[in-house]
Amino acid sequence: MNSSDIARPSGSPEGREAAPTKESSLTLERGLNLLRAVADADSEAPTISDLATAVGVSRAAVYRLLGPLQSRGLIRRDGSKVRLGLGVLWLSGRVLPQLRFASLPALRELAERVGATAHLTVADGDEAQAVAAVEPSWTKYHVSYRVGTRHPIRQGAAGHALDLPEYGSSWVSDTDEARSGVHGIAAPVRGVPGLRASVGVVAMDPPPEEEIGPLLLETAGAVAEALR
């Protein structure tokens, strides 16, 4: 019998990887809930007692959960009060590039199919911000839409589409609301937790809604799938 004939224990390093324990999964969930509770504080920073109540654990458990979050800069303590740390800014700064990268294939296909500039817009407070845009390659004239463009969230199709109710209009159009001389149509991106976004096109002439609307829904679904 050689070494290859020896059965390896399933729990050994050479065997299958150990599955996460129920306890570690619960600890992770509580840590994420704790971070969310700190983020959800409207103005005054929550105390250890506030967080214990919000998460449903003891004060001692809160102190244990805060340790890893604090060491990674995700939270900071000011006496008994807890605030978000600068590490959250670093994480948030990585979100938009990943959104842009994930959405580009679907936006490119949409732009080529309809012959108009396609874009992905996200909510940022009371503003709508374009985080990705693709111009068609075969048209003589089209609208140039700069990534980073902002406008009030209640102006333009892209902004209005962010909060369209799930049961109602599937897309929304606008004429000259946000950009003089430009027409747009947009649909919400749904099914991605924590994300308020829309996919839209902008053109110099009013886009045919019945033709482009279904394509927007298809593209919004493809973007949502890429982000999951």
C-alpha positions as CSV (number, residue, x, y, z in Angstrom):
1,M,0.0,0.0,0.0
2,N,1.5,3.4,-1.0
3,S,0.7,6.8,0.4
4,S,-1.9,7.4,-2.4
5,D,-3.9,4.5,-1.1
6,I,-4.3,6.0,2.4
7,A,-7.7,7.7,2.9
8,R,-7.4,11.2,4.2
9,P,-9.6,12.4,7.0
10,S,-12.4,14.6,5.7
11,G,-11.6,17.2,8.3
12,S,-7.8,17.4,7.5
13,P,-6.2,20.3,5.5
14,E,-5.8,17.9,2.6
15,G,-9.5,17.0,2.7
16,R,-12.4,19.3,2.2
17,E,-12.4,22.8,3.6
18,A,-14.2,23.1,6.9
19,A,-17.6,24.8,6.6
20,P,-18.2,27.9,8.6
21,T,-19.7,27.1,11.9
22,K,-23.1,28.3,13.0
23,E,-21.5,30.3,15.7
24,S,-19.1,32.2,13.3
25,S,-22.0,32.9,10.9
26,L,-24.0,34.3,13.8
27,T,-21.1,36.5,14.9
28,L,-20.7,37.8,11.4
29,E,-24.4,38.6,11.2
30,R,-24.3,40.4,14.5
31,G,-21.2,42.4,13.5
32,L,-22.9,43.5,10.3
33,N,-26.1,44.4,12.2
34,L,-23.9,46.4,14.6
35,L,-22.3,48.3,11.7
36,R,-25.7,49.0,10.2
37,A,-27.0,50.3,13.6
38,V,-24.1,52.8,13.8
39,A,-24.8,53.9,10.2
40,D,-28.5,54.3,10.8
41,A,-28.1,56.8,13.7
42,D,-29.7,60.0,12.5
43,S,-27.6,62.5,14.3
44,E,-26.3,61.7,17.8
45,A,-23.8,58.8,17.9
46,P,-25.2,55.7,19.5
47,T,-23.8,54.5,22.8
48,I,-22.8,51.0,23.7
49,S,-26.1,50.5,25.4
50,D,-28.0,51.8,22.4
51,L,-26.2,49.3,20.2
52,A,-26.8,46.4,22.6
53,T,-30.5,47.2,22.4
54,A,-30.5,47.6,18.6
55,V,-28.6,44.4,17.9
56,G,-30.2,42.4,20.7
57,V,-27.1,41.4,22.5
58,S,-25.4,42.2,25.8
59,R,-23.0,45.2,26.3
60,A,-20.1,42.8,26.7
61,A,-21.0,41.2,23.3
62,V,-21.1,44.7,21.7
63,Y,-17.5,45.4,23.0
64,R,-16.4,42.1,21.5
65,L,-18.0,42.8,18.1
66,L,-16.6,46.3,18.0
67,G,-13.0,45.1,18.3
68,P,-12.6,43.8,14.7
69,L,-14.6,46.6,13.2
70,Q,-12.5,49.2,15.0
71,S,-9.2,47.6,14.1
72,R,-10.2,47.8,10.4
73,G,-11.2,51.5,10.7
74,L,-14.9,50.8,10.0
75,I,-15.9,52.4,13.3
76,R,-14.3,54.6,15.9
77,R,-15.2,55.1,19.6
78,D,-15.5,58.4,21.3
79,G,-15.8,57.4,24.9
80,S,-19.0,55.4,25.2
81,K,-20.3,56.7,21.8
82,V,-19.6,54.9,18.5
83,R,-19.3,56.5,15.0
84,L,-18.5,55.3,11.6
85,G,-14.8,55.3,10.8
86,L,-12.9,56.5,7.8
87,G,-12.5,52.9,6.6
88,V,-16.1,53.1,5.4
89,L,-15.1,56.0,3.1
90,W,-12.5,53.8,1.5
91,L,-15.0,51.0,1.0
92,S,-17.6,53.4,-0.4
93,G,-15.0,54.8,-2.8
94,R,-14.6,51.4,-4.3
95,V,-18.4,51.0,-5.0
96,L,-18.7,53.3,-8.0
97,P,-15.8,51.8,-10.1
98,Q,-17.3,48.4,-9.5
99,L,-20.8,49.6,-10.5
100,R,-19.3,51.1,-13.7
101,F,-17.3,48.0,-14.6
102,A,-20.3,45.6,-14.0
103,S,-22.8,47.7,-16.0
104,L,-20.7,48.6,-19.1
105,P,-21.4,45.4,-21.2
106,A,-25.2,45.8,-20.8
107,L,-25.0,49.6,-21.5
108,R,-22.8,49.1,-24.5
109,E,-25.3,46.7,-26.0
110,L,-28.2,49.0,-25.3
111,A,-26.4,52.0,-26.9
112,E,-25.6,50.1,-30.0
113,R,-29.2,48.7,-30.4
114,V,-31.0,52.0,-30.0
115,G,-28.4,54.4,-31.4
116,A,-28.5,56.7,-28.3
117,T,-26.2,57.3,-25.3
118,A,-27.0,54.8,-22.5
119,H,-26.2,55.5,-18.9
120,L,-26.4,54.1,-15.3
121,T,-27.5,56.7,-12.7
122,V,-27.5,56.2,-8.9
123,A,-29.0,58.2,-6.1
124,D,-26.6,60.3,-4.0
125,G,-28.6,62.1,-1.3
126,D,-31.0,64.5,-3.1
127,E,-29.1,64.2,-6.4
128,A,-28.9,61.8,-9.2
129,Q,-25.3,61.0,-10.5
130,A,-24.3,59.3,-13.7
131,V,-21.7,56.7,-12.9
132,A,-21.4,55.0,-16.3
133,A,-22.2,56.1,-19.9
134,V,-21.7,54.5,-23.3
135,E,-22.1,56.3,-26.6
136,P,-23.1,54.5,-29.8
137,S,-20.3,53.8,-32.3
138,W,-22.3,54.0,-35.5
139,T,-24.4,57.2,-35.3
140,K,-23.4,60.5,-37.0
141,Y,-24.8,62.6,-34.1
142,H,-25.6,61.7,-30.5
143,V,-25.7,63.2,-27.1
144,S,-22.5,63.2,-25.1
145,Y,-23.2,62.4,-21.4
146,R,-20.3,62.9,-19.0
147,V,-19.8,60.4,-16.2
148,G,-20.2,62.3,-12.9
149,T,-23.0,64.5,-14.2
150,R,-25.4,65.4,-11.4
151,H,-28.8,66.9,-11.3
152,P,-31.6,67.1,-8.7
153,I,-33.2,63.8,-8.1
154,R,-36.7,65.0,-9.1
155,Q,-35.5,66.3,-12.5
156,G,-35.0,64.2,-15.6
157,A,-36.1,60.7,-16.4
158,A,-33.0,59.1,-14.7
159,G,-33.9,60.8,-11.4
160,H,-37.6,60.1,-11.6
161,A,-37.0,56.4,-12.4
162,L,-35.0,55.8,-9.2
163,D,-38.2,55.7,-7.1
164,L,-40.7,54.3,-9.5
165,P,-43.1,52.0,-7.5
166,E,-42.7,48.3,-8.3
167,Y,-46.3,48.0,-9.4
168,G,-47.0,50.8,-11.8
169,S,-45.2,52.4,-14.8
170,S,-42.2,50.4,-15.8
171,W,-40.3,53.4,-17.2
172,V,-40.5,57.2,-17.3
173,S,-39.6,59.8,-19.9
174,D,-38.8,63.5,-19.8
175,T,-38.4,66.4,-22.2
176,D,-35.9,69.1,-21.4
177,E,-36.4,68.7,-17.6
178,A,-32.7,68.2,-16.6
179,R,-30.8,69.1,-19.8
180,S,-31.9,71.7,-22.3
181,G,-32.6,70.2,-25.7
182,V,-32.2,66.6,-24.6
183,H,-34.8,63.9,-24.2
184,G,-34.5,60.9,-22.0
185,I,-36.2,57.7,-20.9
186,A,-35.2,55.5,-18.0
187,A,-36.2,52.5,-16.0
188,P,-35.2,51.5,-12.4
189,V,-32.7,48.8,-11.6
190,R,-34.4,46.5,-9.1
191,G,-33.4,43.5,-7.0
192,V,-30.0,44.8,-5.7
193,P,-30.3,45.5,-1.9
194,G,-29.2,49.0,-0.9
195,L,-29.0,50.3,-4.5
196,R,-31.2,53.0,-5.9
197,A,-30.3,53.2,-9.6
198,S,-31.7,53.5,-13.1
199,V,-30.7,52.7,-16.6
200,G,-31.6,55.2,-19.3
201,V,-30.9,56.7,-22.7
202,V,-30.6,60.3,-23.8
203,A,-31.2,61.6,-27.3
204,M,-31.7,64.7,-29.3
205,D,-35.1,63.5,-30.4
206,P,-37.8,62.1,-28.2
207,P,-37.1,58.3,-28.0
208,P,-40.0,55.9,-29.1
209,E,-41.1,54.7,-25.7
210,E,-42.9,51.5,-26.8
211,E,-39.7,50.4,-28.6
212,I,-37.0,51.5,-26.2
213,G,-38.9,50.9,-22.9
214,P,-38.7,47.1,-23.1
215,L,-35.0,47.3,-24.0
216,L,-34.5,49.4,-20.9
217,L,-36.1,46.8,-18.7
218,E,-34.0,44.1,-20.3
219,T,-30.8,46.1,-19.7
220,A,-31.8,47.0,-16.1
221,G,-32.3,43.3,-15.4
222,A,-28.9,42.5,-16.9
223,V,-27.2,45.2,-14.8
224,A,-28.9,43.9,-11.7
225,E,-27.8,40.4,-12.4
226,A,-24.2,41.6,-12.9
227,L,-24.3,43.3,-9.5
228,R,-25.6,40.4,-7.5
